[in-house]
Amino acid sequence: MQPDLQTTPLVDSGGPAAREVMNAEEAADFLRIPYDNFRKLAPTLPRHAVTERRYVYVRSELLEWLLRR
């Protein structure tokens, strides 16, 4: 059975999902771009709002985005 994405938390306490979810600095490092450049690019990236001003990035979604470019 597929998990309900509306109720499945993105951040897990140590499970595989926790290793896949990154903050902005980790995502910039993963994409191998300077953090300042990442901040300019961030609105065009796949991301998930944690709060009104804080986002997390999912490694597999960033990889998919990168491969489409």
mmCIF file as Biopython writes it, N, C-alpha, C and O atoms, coordinates in Angstrom:
data_model
#
loop_
_atom_site.group_PDB
_atom_site.id
_atom_site.type_symbol
_atom_site.label_atom_id
_atom_site.label_alt_id
_atom_site.label_comp_id
_atom_site.label_asym_id
_atom_site.label_entity_id
_atom_site.label_seq_id
_atom_site.pdbx_PDB_ins_code
_atom_site.Cartn_x
_atom_site.Cartn_y
_atom_site.Cartn_z
_atom_site.occupancy
_atom_site.B_iso_or_equiv
_atom_site.auth_seq_id
_atom_site.auth_asym_id
_atom_site.pdbx_PDB_model_num
ATOM 1   N N  . MET A ? 1  ? 0.839  -1.176 0.000   1.0 0.0 1  A 1 
ATOM 2   C CA . MET A ? 1  ? 0.000  0.000  0.000   1.0 0.0 1  A 1 
ATOM 3   C C  . MET A ? 1  ? 0.889  1.247  0.000   1.0 0.0 1  A 1 
ATOM 4   O O  . MET A ? 1  ? 1.874  1.299  0.736   1.0 0.0 1  A 1 
ATOM 5   N N  . GLN A ? 2  ? 0.555  2.246  -0.813  1.0 0.0 2  A 1 
ATOM 6   C CA . GLN A ? 2  ? 1.318  3.483  -0.910  1.0 0.0 2  A 1 
ATOM 7   C C  . GLN A ? 2  ? 1.082  4.343  0.316   1.0 0.0 2  A 1 
ATOM 8   O O  . GLN A ? 2  ? -0.043 4.397  0.813   1.0 0.0 2  A 1 
ATOM 9   N N  . PRO A ? 3  ? 2.126  5.031  0.831   1.0 0.0 3  A 1 
ATOM 10  C CA . PRO A ? 3  ? 1.926  5.924  1.975   1.0 0.0 3  A 1 
ATOM 11  C C  . PRO A ? 3  ? 1.138  7.149  1.551   1.0 0.0 3  A 1 
ATOM 12  O O  . PRO A ? 3  ? 1.242  7.593  0.408   1.0 0.0 3  A 1 
ATOM 13  N N  . ASP A ? 4  ? 0.361  7.691  2.455   1.0 0.0 4  A 1 
ATOM 14  C CA . ASP A ? 4  ? -0.391 8.913  2.204   1.0 0.0 4  A 1 
ATOM 15  C C  . ASP A ? 4  ? 0.569  10.082 2.318   1.0 0.0 4  A 1 
ATOM 16  O O  . ASP A ? 4  ? 1.039  10.394 3.412   1.0 0.0 4  A 1 
ATOM 17  N N  . LEU A ? 5  ? 0.867  10.735 1.195   1.0 0.0 5  A 1 
ATOM 18  C CA . LEU A ? 5  ? 1.859  11.799 1.188   1.0 0.0 5  A 1 
ATOM 19  C C  . LEU A ? 5  ? 1.399  13.026 1.960   1.0 0.0 5  A 1 
ATOM 20  O O  . LEU A ? 5  ? 2.225  13.849 2.355   1.0 0.0 5  A 1 
ATOM 21  N N  . GLN A ? 6  ? 0.106  13.165 2.180   1.0 0.0 6  A 1 
ATOM 22  C CA . GLN A ? 6  ? -0.399 14.299 2.944   1.0 0.0 6  A 1 
ATOM 23  C C  . GLN A ? 6  ? -0.080 14.155 4.428   1.0 0.0 6  A 1 
ATOM 24  O O  . GLN A ? 6  ? 0.075  15.156 5.127   1.0 0.0 6  A 1 
ATOM 25  N N  . THR A ? 7  ? 0.019  12.924 4.911   1.0 0.0 7  A 1 
ATOM 26  C CA . THR A ? 7  ? 0.250  12.716 6.340   1.0 0.0 7  A 1 
ATOM 27  C C  . THR A ? 7  ? 1.625  12.141 6.658   1.0 0.0 7  A 1 
ATOM 28  O O  . THR A ? 7  ? 1.999  12.051 7.827   1.0 0.0 7  A 1 
ATOM 29  N N  . THR A ? 8  ? 2.383  11.751 5.631   1.0 0.0 8  A 1 
ATOM 30  C CA . THR A ? 8  ? 3.711  11.203 5.860   1.0 0.0 8  A 1 
ATOM 31  C C  . THR A ? 8  ? 4.694  12.342 6.086   1.0 0.0 8  A 1 
ATOM 32  O O  . THR A ? 8  ? 4.846  13.192 5.209   1.0 0.0 8  A 1 
ATOM 33  N N  . PRO A ? 9  ? 5.365  12.389 7.230   1.0 0.0 9  A 1 
ATOM 34  C CA . PRO A ? 9  ? 6.306  13.478 7.478   1.0 0.0 9  A 1 
ATOM 35  C C  . PRO A ? 9  ? 7.537  13.368 6.585   1.0 0.0 9  A 1 
ATOM 36  O O  . PRO A ? 9  ? 7.998  12.265 6.293   1.0 0.0 9  A 1 
ATOM 37  N N  . LEU A ? 10 ? 8.068  14.508 6.153   1.0 0.0 10 A 1 
ATOM 38  C CA . LEU A ? 10 ? 9.288  14.510 5.351   1.0 0.0 10 A 1 
ATOM 39  C C  . LEU A ? 10 ? 10.505 14.232 6.205   1.0 0.0 10 A 1 
ATOM 40  O O  . LEU A ? 10 ? 11.466 13.618 5.741   1.0 0.0 10 A 1 
ATOM 41  N N  . VAL A ? 11 ? 10.473 14.674 7.438   1.0 0.0 11 A 1 
ATOM 42  C CA . VAL A ? 11 ? 11.621 14.506 8.318   1.0 0.0 11 A 1 
ATOM 43  C C  . VAL A ? 11 ? 11.341 13.355 9.270   1.0 0.0 11 A 1 
ATOM 44  O O  . VAL A ? 11 ? 10.318 13.329 9.954   1.0 0.0 11 A 1 
ATOM 45  N N  . ASP A ? 12 ? 12.251 12.420 9.302   1.0 0.0 12 A 1 
ATOM 46  C CA . ASP A ? 12 ? 12.121 11.230 10.117  1.0 0.0 12 A 1 
ATOM 47  C C  . ASP A ? 12 ? 13.275 11.223 11.112  1.0 0.0 12 A 1 
ATOM 48  O O  . ASP A ? 12 ? 14.312 11.840 10.867  1.0 0.0 12 A 1 
ATOM 49  N N  . SER A ? 13 ? 13.103 10.552 12.195  1.0 0.0 13 A 1 
ATOM 50  C CA . SER A ? 13 ? 14.178 10.524 13.194  1.0 0.0 13 A 1 
ATOM 51  C C  . SER A ? 13 ? 15.164 9.406  12.889  1.0 0.0 13 A 1 
ATOM 52  O O  . SER A ? 13 ? 15.152 8.361  13.540  1.0 0.0 13 A 1 
ATOM 53  N N  . GLY A ? 14 ? 16.017 9.633  11.892  1.0 0.0 14 A 1 
ATOM 54  C CA . GLY A ? 14 ? 17.091 8.685  11.629  1.0 0.0 14 A 1 
ATOM 55  C C  . GLY A ? 14 ? 16.822 7.646  10.570  1.0 0.0 14 A 1 
ATOM 56  O O  . GLY A ? 14 ? 17.727 6.882  10.233  1.0 0.0 14 A 1 
ATOM 57  N N  . GLY A ? 15 ? 15.627 7.581  10.030  1.0 0.0 15 A 1 
ATOM 58  C CA . GLY A ? 15 ? 15.339 6.600  8.996   1.0 0.0 15 A 1 
ATOM 59  C C  . GLY A ? 15 ? 15.881 7.034  7.651   1.0 0.0 15 A 1 
ATOM 60  O O  . GLY A ? 15 ? 16.535 8.071  7.548   1.0 0.0 15 A 1 
ATOM 61  N N  . PRO A ? 16 ? 15.615 6.247  6.616   1.0 0.0 16 A 1 
ATOM 62  C CA . PRO A ? 16 ? 16.127 6.579  5.283   1.0 0.0 16 A 1 
ATOM 63  C C  . PRO A ? 16 ? 15.638 7.935  4.779   1.0 0.0 16 A 1 
ATOM 64  O O  . PRO A ? 16 ? 16.377 8.629  4.080   1.0 0.0 16 A 1 
ATOM 65  N N  . ALA A ? 17 ? 14.427 8.321  5.115   1.0 0.0 17 A 1 
ATOM 66  C CA . ALA A ? 17 ? 13.896 9.615  4.669   1.0 0.0 17 A 1 
ATOM 67  C C  . ALA A ? 17 ? 14.687 10.770 5.264   1.0 0.0 17 A 1 
ATOM 68  O O  . ALA A ? 17 ? 14.838 11.805 4.616   1.0 0.0 17 A 1 
ATOM 69  N N  . ALA A ? 18 ? 15.188 10.620 6.465   1.0 0.0 18 A 1 
ATOM 70  C CA . ALA A ? 18 ? 15.946 11.690 7.113   1.0 0.0 18 A 1 
ATOM 71  C C  . ALA A ? 18 ? 17.246 11.967 6.366   1.0 0.0 18 A 1 
ATOM 72  O O  . ALA A ? 18 ? 17.708 13.107 6.330   1.0 0.0 18 A 1 
ATOM 73  N N  . ARG A ? 19 ? 17.828 10.955 5.782   1.0 0.0 19 A 1 
ATOM 74  C CA . ARG A ? 19 ? 19.061 11.145 5.027   1.0 0.0 19 A 1 
ATOM 75  C C  . ARG A ? 19 ? 18.790 11.781 3.672   1.0 0.0 19 A 1 
ATOM 76  O O  . ARG A ? 19 ? 19.701 12.341 3.062   1.0 0.0 19 A 1 
ATOM 77  N N  . GLU A ? 20 ? 17.575 11.706 3.200   1.0 0.0 20 A 1 
ATOM 78  C CA . GLU A ? 20 ? 17.243 12.243 1.889   1.0 0.0 20 A 1 
ATOM 79  C C  . GLU A ? 20 ? 16.798 13.700 1.974   1.0 0.0 20 A 1 
ATOM 80  O O  . GLU A ? 20 ? 16.887 14.420 0.979   1.0 0.0 20 A 1 
ATOM 81  N N  . VAL A ? 21 ? 16.335 14.144 3.105   1.0 0.0 21 A 1 
ATOM 82  C CA . VAL A ? 21 ? 15.857 15.517 3.273   1.0 0.0 21 A 1 
ATOM 83  C C  . VAL A ? 21 ? 17.027 16.392 3.695   1.0 0.0 21 A 1 
ATOM 84  O O  . VAL A ? 21 ? 17.774 16.059 4.614   1.0 0.0 21 A 1 
ATOM 85  N N  . MET A ? 22 ? 17.172 17.537 2.994   1.0 0.0 22 A 1 
ATOM 86  C CA . MET A ? 22 ? 18.309 18.421 3.240   1.0 0.0 22 A 1 
ATOM 87  C C  . MET A ? 22 ? 17.844 19.847 3.467   1.0 0.0 22 A 1 
ATOM 88  O O  . MET A ? 22 ? 16.795 20.256 2.970   1.0 0.0 22 A 1 
ATOM 89  N N  . ASN A ? 23 ? 18.635 20.604 4.225   1.0 0.0 23 A 1 
ATOM 90  C CA . ASN A ? 23 ? 18.380 22.033 4.338   1.0 0.0 23 A 1 
ATOM 91  C C  . ASN A ? 23 ? 19.050 22.715 3.144   1.0 0.0 23 A 1 
ATOM 92  O O  . ASN A ? 23 ? 19.641 22.043 2.299   1.0 0.0 23 A 1 
ATOM 93  N N  . ALA A ? 24 ? 18.963 24.034 3.072   1.0 0.0 24 A 1 
ATOM 94  C CA . ALA A ? 24 ? 19.476 24.770 1.918   1.0 0.0 24 A 1 
ATOM 95  C C  . ALA A ? 24 ? 20.986 24.611 1.749   1.0 0.0 24 A 1 
ATOM 96  O O  . ALA A ? 24 ? 21.464 24.440 0.627   1.0 0.0 24 A 1 
ATOM 97  N N  . GLU A ? 25 ? 21.734 24.665 2.832   1.0 0.0 25 A 1 
ATOM 98  C CA . GLU A ? 25 ? 23.194 24.529 2.727   1.0 0.0 25 A 1 
ATOM 99  C C  . GLU A ? 25 ? 23.586 23.143 2.238   1.0 0.0 25 A 1 
ATOM 100 O O  . GLU A ? 25 ? 24.485 23.007 1.408   1.0 0.0 25 A 1 
ATOM 101 N N  . GLU A ? 26 ? 22.917 22.114 2.747   1.0 0.0 26 A 1 
ATOM 102 C CA . GLU A ? 26 ? 23.206 20.749 2.307   1.0 0.0 26 A 1 
ATOM 103 C C  . GLU A ? 26 ? 22.826 20.564 0.844   1.0 0.0 26 A 1 
ATOM 104 O O  . GLU A ? 26 ? 23.532 19.887 0.096   1.0 0.0 26 A 1 
ATOM 105 N N  . ALA A ? 27 ? 21.708 21.168 0.434   1.0 0.0 27 A 1 
ATOM 106 C CA . ALA A ? 27 ? 21.269 21.061 -0.960  1.0 0.0 27 A 1 
ATOM 107 C C  . ALA A ? 27 ? 22.260 21.757 -1.888  1.0 0.0 27 A 1 
ATOM 108 O O  . ALA A ? 27 ? 22.571 21.238 -2.960  1.0 0.0 27 A 1 
ATOM 109 N N  . ALA A ? 28 ? 22.756 22.919 -1.491  1.0 0.0 28 A 1 
ATOM 110 C CA . ALA A ? 28 ? 23.758 23.627 -2.299  1.0 0.0 28 A 1 
ATOM 111 C C  . ALA A ? 28 ? 25.009 22.765 -2.447  1.0 0.0 28 A 1 
ATOM 112 O O  . ALA A ? 28 ? 25.576 22.664 -3.536  1.0 0.0 28 A 1 
ATOM 113 N N  . ASP A ? 29 ? 25.433 22.151 -1.357  1.0 0.0 29 A 1 
ATOM 114 C CA . ASP A ? 29 ? 26.598 21.273 -1.396  1.0 0.0 29 A 1 
ATOM 115 C C  . ASP A ? 29 ? 26.334 20.073 -2.299  1.0 0.0 29 A 1 
ATOM 116 O O  . ASP A ? 29 ? 27.206 19.680 -3.074  1.0 0.0 29 A 1 
ATOM 117 N N  . PHE A ? 30 ? 25.146 19.490 -2.209  1.0 0.0 30 A 1 
ATOM 118 C CA . PHE A ? 30 ? 24.778 18.346 -3.040  1.0 0.0 30 A 1 
ATOM 119 C C  . PHE A ? 30 ? 24.824 18.716 -4.524  1.0 0.0 30 A 1 
ATOM 120 O O  . PHE A ? 30 ? 25.288 17.927 -5.347  1.0 0.0 30 A 1 
ATOM 121 N N  . LEU A ? 31 ? 24.343 19.914 -4.866  1.0 0.0 31 A 1 
ATOM 122 C CA . LEU A ? 31 ? 24.348 20.370 -6.252  1.0 0.0 31 A 1 
ATOM 123 C C  . LEU A ? 31 ? 25.703 20.928 -6.685  1.0 0.0 31 A 1 
ATOM 124 O O  . LEU A ? 31 ? 25.916 21.242 -7.856  1.0 0.0 31 A 1 
ATOM 125 N N  . ARG A ? 32 ? 26.614 21.046 -5.717  1.0 0.0 32 A 1 
ATOM 126 C CA . ARG A ? 32 ? 27.970 21.542 -5.965  1.0 0.0 32 A 1 
ATOM 127 C C  . ARG A ? 32 ? 27.968 22.949 -6.551  1.0 0.0 32 A 1 
ATOM 128 O O  . ARG A ? 32 ? 28.664 23.242 -7.524  1.0 0.0 32 A 1 
ATOM 129 N N  . ILE A ? 33 ? 27.171 23.803 -5.934  1.0 0.0 33 A 1 
ATOM 130 C CA . ILE A ? 33 ? 27.163 25.209 -6.315  1.0 0.0 33 A 1 
ATOM 131 C C  . ILE A ? 33 ? 27.337 26.050 -5.053  1.0 0.0 33 A 1 
ATOM 132 O O  . ILE A ? 33 ? 26.949 25.623 -3.966  1.0 0.0 33 A 1 
ATOM 133 N N  . PRO A ? 34 ? 27.917 27.239 -5.189  1.0 0.0 34 A 1 
ATOM 134 C CA . PRO A ? 34 ? 28.076 28.108 -4.022  1.0 0.0 34 A 1 
ATOM 135 C C  . PRO A ? 34 ? 26.710 28.463 -3.418  1.0 0.0 34 A 1 
ATOM 136 O O  . PRO A ? 34 ? 25.713 28.599 -4.128  1.0 0.0 34 A 1 
ATOM 137 N N  . TYR A ? 35 ? 26.695 28.605 -2.105  1.0 0.0 35 A 1 
ATOM 138 C CA . TYR A ? 35 ? 25.438 28.872 -1.405  1.0 0.0 35 A 1 
ATOM 139 C C  . TYR A ? 35 ? 24.767 30.151 -1.913  1.0 0.0 35 A 1 
ATOM 140 O O  . TYR A ? 35 ? 23.541 30.188 -2.023  1.0 0.0 35 A 1 
ATOM 141 N N  . ASP A ? 36 ? 25.531 31.197 -2.224  1.0 0.0 36 A 1 
ATOM 142 C CA . ASP A ? 36 ? 24.948 32.439 -2.741  1.0 0.0 36 A 1 
ATOM 143 C C  . ASP A ? 36 ? 24.223 32.205 -4.060  1.0 0.0 36 A 1 
ATOM 144 O O  . ASP A ? 36 ? 23.138 32.746 -4.276  1.0 0.0 36 A 1 
ATOM 145 N N  . ASN A ? 37 ? 24.804 31.414 -4.932  1.0 0.0 37 A 1 
ATOM 146 C CA . ASN A ? 37 ? 24.140 31.075 -6.201  1.0 0.0 37 A 1 
ATOM 147 C C  . ASN A ? 37 ? 22.910 30.212 -5.953  1.0 0.0 37 A 1 
ATOM 148 O O  . ASN A ? 37 ? 21.891 30.358 -6.629  1.0 0.0 37 A 1 
ATOM 149 N N  . PHE A ? 38 ? 23.012 29.321 -4.988  1.0 0.0 38 A 1 
ATOM 150 C CA . PHE A ? 38 ? 21.880 28.452 -4.656  1.0 0.0 38 A 1 
ATOM 151 C C  . PHE A ? 38 ? 20.680 29.277 -4.204  1.0 0.0 38 A 1 
ATOM 152 O O  . PHE A ? 38 ? 19.548 28.983 -4.588  1.0 0.0 38 A 1 
ATOM 153 N N  . ARG A ? 39 ? 20.915 30.297 -3.401  1.0 0.0 39 A 1 
ATOM 154 C CA . ARG A ? 39 ? 19.817 31.134 -2.903  1.0 0.0 39 A 1 
ATOM 155 C C  . ARG A ? 39 ? 19.067 31.805 -4.044  1.0 0.0 39 A 1 
ATOM 156 O O  . ARG A ? 39 ? 17.850 31.977 -3.968  1.0 0.0 39 A 1 
ATOM 157 N N  . LYS A ? 40 ? 19.776 32.185 -5.098  1.0 0.0 40 A 1 
ATOM 158 C CA . LYS A ? 40 ? 19.125 32.795 -6.265  1.0 0.0 40 A 1 
ATOM 159 C C  . LYS A ? 40 ? 18.326 31.761 -7.051  1.0 0.0 40 A 1 
ATOM 160 O O  . LYS A ? 40 ? 17.286 32.077 -7.630  1.0 0.0 40 A 1 
ATOM 161 N N  . LEU A ? 41 ? 18.812 30.547 -7.065  1.0 0.0 41 A 1 
ATOM 162 C CA . LEU A ? 41 ? 18.194 29.467 -7.818  1.0 0.0 41 A 1 
ATOM 163 C C  . LEU A ? 41 ? 17.058 28.777 -7.052  1.0 0.0 41 A 1 
ATOM 164 O O  . LEU A ? 41 ? 16.192 28.147 -7.660  1.0 0.0 41 A 1 
ATOM 165 N N  . ALA A ? 42 ? 17.062 28.894 -5.743  1.0 0.0 42 A 1 
ATOM 166 C CA . ALA A ? 42 ? 16.138 28.149 -4.876  1.0 0.0 42 A 1 
ATOM 167 C C  . ALA A ? 42 ? 14.661 28.243 -5.260  1.0 0.0 42 A 1 
ATOM 168 O O  . ALA A ? 42 ? 13.976 27.221 -5.219  1.0 0.0 42 A 1 
ATOM 169 N N  . PRO A ? 43 ? 14.136 29.406 -5.629  1.0 0.0 43 A 1 
ATOM 170 C CA . PRO A ? 43 ? 12.703 29.454 -5.972  1.0 0.0 43 A 1 
ATOM 171 C C  . PRO A ? 43 ? 12.319 28.576 -7.159  1.0 0.0 43 A 1 
ATOM 172 O O  . PRO A ? 43 ? 11.146 28.236 -7.312  1.0 0.0 43 A 1 
ATOM 173 N N  . THR A ? 44 ? 13.271 28.206 -7.993  1.0 0.0 44 A 1 
ATOM 174 C CA . THR A ? 44 ? 12.963 27.365 -9.151  1.0 0.0 44 A 1 
ATOM 175 C C  . THR A ? 44 ? 13.150 25.880 -8.861  1.0 0.0 44 A 1 
ATOM 176 O O  . THR A ? 44 ? 12.831 25.039 -9.702  1.0 0.0 44 A 1 
ATOM 177 N N  . LEU A ? 45 ? 13.660 25.553 -7.685  1.0 0.0 45 A 1 
ATOM 178 C CA . LEU A ? 45 ? 13.934 24.163 -7.319  1.0 0.0 45 A 1 
ATOM 179 C C  . LEU A ? 45 ? 12.713 23.511 -6.671  1.0 0.0 45 A 1 
ATOM 180 O O  . LEU A ? 45 ? 11.873 24.195 -6.086  1.0 0.0 45 A 1 
ATOM 181 N N  . PRO A ? 46 ? 12.621 22.174 -6.778  1.0 0.0 46 A 1 
ATOM 182 C CA . PRO A ? 46 ? 11.565 21.481 -6.035  1.0 0.0 46 A 1 
ATOM 183 C C  . PRO A ? 46 ? 11.888 21.549 -4.543  1.0 0.0 46 A 1 
ATOM 184 O O  . PRO A ? 46 ? 12.964 21.127 -4.119  1.0 0.0 46 A 1 
ATOM 185 N N  . ARG A ? 47 ? 10.963 22.078 -3.754  1.0 0.0 47 A 1 
ATOM 186 C CA . ARG A ? 47 ? 11.203 22.235 -2.320  1.0 0.0 47 A 1 
ATOM 187 C C  . ARG A ? 47 ? 9.894  22.129 -1.571  1.0 0.0 47 A 1 
ATOM 188 O O  . ARG A ? 47 ? 8.816  22.224 -2.158  1.0 0.0 47 A 1 
ATOM 189 N N  . HIS A ? 48 ? 9.998  21.931 -0.263  1.0 0.0 48 A 1 
ATOM 190 C CA . HIS A ? 48 ? 8.833  21.732 0.597   1.0 0.0 48 A 1 
ATOM 191 C C  . HIS A ? 48 ? 8.915  22.693 1.771   1.0 0.0 48 A 1 
ATOM 192 O O  . HIS A ? 48 ? 9.922  22.737 2.478   1.0 0.0 48 A 1 
ATOM 193 N N  . ALA A ? 49 ? 7.866  23.453 1.975   1.0 0.0 49 A 1 
ATOM 194 C CA . ALA A ? 49 ? 7.838  24.434 3.058   1.0 0.0 49 A 1 
ATOM 195 C C  . ALA A ? 49 ? 7.676  23.733 4.401   1.0 0.0 49 A 1 
ATOM 196 O O  . ALA A ? 49 ? 6.774  22.916 4.587   1.0 0.0 49 A 1 
ATOM 197 N N  . VAL A ? 50 ? 8.556  24.065 5.320   1.0 0.0 50 A 1 
ATOM 198 C CA . VAL A ? 50 ? 8.451  23.572 6.697   1.0 0.0 50 A 1 
ATOM 199 C C  . VAL A ? 50 ? 7.743  24.644 7.522   1.0 0.0 50 A 1 
ATOM 200 O O  . VAL A ? 50 ? 6.851  24.351 8.317   1.0 0.0 50 A 1 
ATOM 201 N N  . THR A ? 51 ? 8.157  25.874 7.315   1.0 0.0 51 A 1 
ATOM 202 C CA . THR A ? 51 ? 7.482  27.044 7.872   1.0 0.0 51 A 1 
ATOM 203 C C  . THR A ? 51 ? 7.314  28.014 6.714   1.0 0.0 51 A 1 
ATOM 204 O O  . THR A ? 51 ? 7.649  27.693 5.574   1.0 0.0 51 A 1 
ATOM 205 N N  . GLU A ? 52 ? 6.795  29.196 7.005   1.0 0.0 52 A 1 
ATOM 206 C CA . GLU A ? 52 ? 6.577  30.175 5.953   1.0 0.0 52 A 1 
ATOM 207 C C  . GLU A ? 52 ? 7.875  30.581 5.259   1.0 0.0 52 A 1 
ATOM 208 O O  . GLU A ? 52 ? 7.869  30.908 4.073   1.0 0.0 52 A 1 
ATOM 209 N N  . ARG A ? 53 ? 8.979  30.560 5.988   1.0 0.0 53 A 1 
ATOM 210 C CA . ARG A ? 53 ? 10.255 31.016 5.425   1.0 0.0 53 A 1 
ATOM 211 C C  . ARG A ? 53 ? 11.332 29.946 5.372   1.0 0.0 53 A 1 
ATOM 212 O O  . ARG A ? 53 ? 12.461 30.237 4.975   1.0 0.0 53 A 1 
ATOM 213 N N  . ARG A ? 54 ? 11.022 28.732 5.756   1.0 0.0 54 A 1 
ATOM 214 C CA . ARG A ? 54 ? 12.020 27.657 5.781   1.0 0.0 54 A 1 
ATOM 215 C C  . ARG A ? 54 ? 11.567 26.511 4.885   1.0 0.0 54 A 1 
ATOM 216 O O  . ARG A ? 54 ? 10.424 26.058 4.949   1.0 0.0 54 A 1 
ATOM 217 N N  . TYR A ? 55 ? 12.488 26.059 4.057   1.0 0.0 55 A 1 
ATOM 218 C CA . TYR A ? 55 ? 12.200 24.973 3.127   1.0 0.0 55 A 1 
ATOM 219 C C  . TYR A ? 55 ? 13.183 23.832 3.331   1.0 0.0 55 A 1 
ATOM 220 O O  . TYR A ? 55 ? 14.294 24.026 3.824   1.0 0.0 55 A 1 
ATOM 221 N N  . VAL A ? 56 ? 12.752 22.639 2.941   1.0 0.0 56 A 1 
ATOM 222 C CA . VAL A ? 56 ? 13.647 21.489 2.873   1.0 0.0 56 A 1 
ATOM 223 C C  . VAL A ? 56 ? 13.633 20.984 1.440   1.0 0.0 56 A 1 
ATOM 224 O O  . VAL A ? 56 ? 12.682 21.204 0.690   1.0 0.0 56 A 1 
ATOM 225 N N  . TYR A ? 57 ? 14.692 20.315 1.089   1.0 0.0 57 A 1 
ATOM 226 C CA . TYR A ? 57 ? 14.884 19.816 -0.267  1.0 0.0 57 A 1 
ATOM 227 C C  . TYR A ? 57 ? 15.089 18.316 -0.196  1.0 0.0 57 A 1 
ATOM 228 O O  . TYR A ? 57 ? 15.821 17.823 0.663   1.0 0.0 57 A 1 
ATOM 229 N N  . VAL A ? 58 ? 14.443 17.589 -1.098  1.0 0.0 58 A 1 
ATOM 230 C CA . VAL A ? 58 ? 14.546 16.131 -1.129  1.0 0.0 58 A 1 
ATOM 231 C C  . VAL A ? 58 ? 15.574 15.750 -2.190  1.0 0.0 58 A 1 
ATOM 232 O O  . VAL A ? 58 ? 15.473 16.150 -3.350  1.0 0.0 58 A 1 
ATOM 233 N N  . ARG A ? 59 ? 16.556 14.976 -1.770  1.0 0.0 59 A 1 
ATOM 234 C CA . ARG A ? 59 ? 17.686 14.607 -2.626  1.0 0.0 59 A 1 
ATOM 235 C C  . ARG A ? 59 ? 17.223 14.022 -3.966  1.0 0.0 59 A 1 
ATOM 236 O O  . ARG A ? 59 ? 17.724 14.435 -5.012  1.0 0.0 59 A 1 
ATOM 237 N N  . SER A ? 60 ? 16.311 13.102 -3.959  1.0 0.0 60 A 1 
ATOM 238 C CA . SER A ? 60 ? 15.875 12.471 -5.216  1.0 0.0 60 A 1 
ATOM 239 C C  . SER A ? 60 ? 15.181 13.477 -6.135  1.0 0.0 60 A 1 
ATOM 240 O O  . SER A ? 60 ? 15.313 13.381 -7.355  1.0 0.0 60 A 1 
ATOM 241 N N  . GLU A ? 61 ? 14.452 14.429 -5.578  1.0 0.0 61 A 1 
ATOM 242 C CA . GLU A ? 61 ? 13.797 15.453 -6.397  1.0 0.0 61 A 1 
ATOM 243 C C  . GLU A ? 61 ? 14.823 16.411 -7.001  1.0 0.0 61 A 1 
ATOM 244 O O  . GLU A ? 61 ? 14.684 16.830 -8.150  1.0 0.0 61 A 1 
ATOM 245 N N  . LEU A ? 62 ? 15.853 16.758 -6.224  1.0 0.0 62 A 1 
ATOM 246 C CA . LEU A ? 62 ? 16.910 17.626 -6.759  1.0 0.0 62 A 1 
ATOM 247 C C  . LEU A ? 62 ? 17.683 16.913 -7.868  1.0 0.0 62 A 1 
ATOM 248 O O  . LEU A ? 62 ? 18.032 17.522 -8.879  1.0 0.0 62 A 1 
ATOM 249 N N  . LEU A ? 63 ? 17.945 15.634 -7.674  1.0 0.0 63 A 1 
ATOM 250 C CA . LEU A ? 63 ? 18.646 14.867 -8.701  1.0 0.0 63 A 1 
ATOM 251 C C  . LEU A ? 63 ? 17.815 14.798 -9.975  1.0 0.0 63 A 1 
ATOM 252 O O  . LEU A ? 63 ? 18.347 14.958 -11.073 1.0 0.0 63 A 1 
ATOM 253 N N  . GLU A ? 64 ? 16.536 14.565 -9.837  1.0 0.0 64 A 1 
ATOM 254 C CA . GLU A ? 64 ? 15.639 14.528 -10.995 1.0 0.0 64 A 1 
ATOM 255 C C  . GLU A ? 64 ? 15.624 15.886 -11.700 1.0 0.0 64 A 1 
ATOM 256 O O  . GLU A ? 64 ? 15.683 15.949 -12.928 1.0 0.0 64 A 1 
ATOM 257 N N  . TRP A ? 65 ? 15.545 16.968 -10.926 1.0 0.0 65 A 1 
ATOM 258 C CA . TRP A ? 65 ? 15.569 18.323 -11.490 1.0 0.0 65 A 1 
ATOM 259 C C  . TRP A ? 65 ? 16.871 18.554 -12.245 1.0 0.0 65 A 1 
ATOM 260 O O  . TRP A ? 65 ? 16.870 19.103 -13.347 1.0 0.0 65 A 1 
ATOM 261 N N  . LEU A ? 66 ? 17.969 18.137 -11.651 1.0 0.0 66 A 1 
ATOM 262 C CA . LEU A ? 66 ? 19.285 18.339 -12.249 1.0 0.0 66 A 1 
ATOM 263 C C  . LEU A ? 66 ? 19.406 17.575 -13.578 1.0 0.0 66 A 1 
ATOM 264 O O  . LEU A ? 66 ? 19.970 18.090 -14.544 1.0 0.0 66 A 1 
ATOM 265 N N  . LEU A ? 67 ? 18.893 16.390 -13.620 1.0 0.0 67 A 1 
ATOM 266 C CA . LEU A ? 67 ? 18.983 15.568 -14.835 1.0 0.0 67 A 1 
ATOM 267 C C  . LEU A ? 67 ? 18.104 16.113 -15.959 1.0 0.0 67 A 1 
ATOM 268 O O  . LEU A ? 67 ? 18.383 15.857 -17.130 1.0 0.0 67 A 1 
ATOM 269 N N  . ARG A ? 68 ? 17.049 16.860 -15.627 1.0 0.0 68 A 1 
ATOM 270 C CA . ARG A ? 68 ? 16.170 17.447 -16.638 1.0 0.0 68 A 1 
ATOM 271 C C  . ARG A ? 68 ? 16.758 18.707 -17.244 1.0 0.0 68 A 1 
ATOM 272 O O  . ARG A ? 68 ? 16.335 19.121 -18.324 1.0 0.0 68 A 1 
ATOM 273 N N  . ARG A ? 69 ? 17.713 19.323 -16.586 1.0 0.0 69 A 1 
ATOM 274 C CA . ARG A ? 69 ? 18.288 20.584 -17.081 1.0 0.0 69 A 1 
ATOM 275 C C  . ARG A ? 69 ? 19.118 20.371 -18.310 1.0 0.0 69 A 1 
ATOM 276 O O  . ARG A ? 69 ? 19.673 21.326 -18.853 1.0 0.0 69 A 1 
#
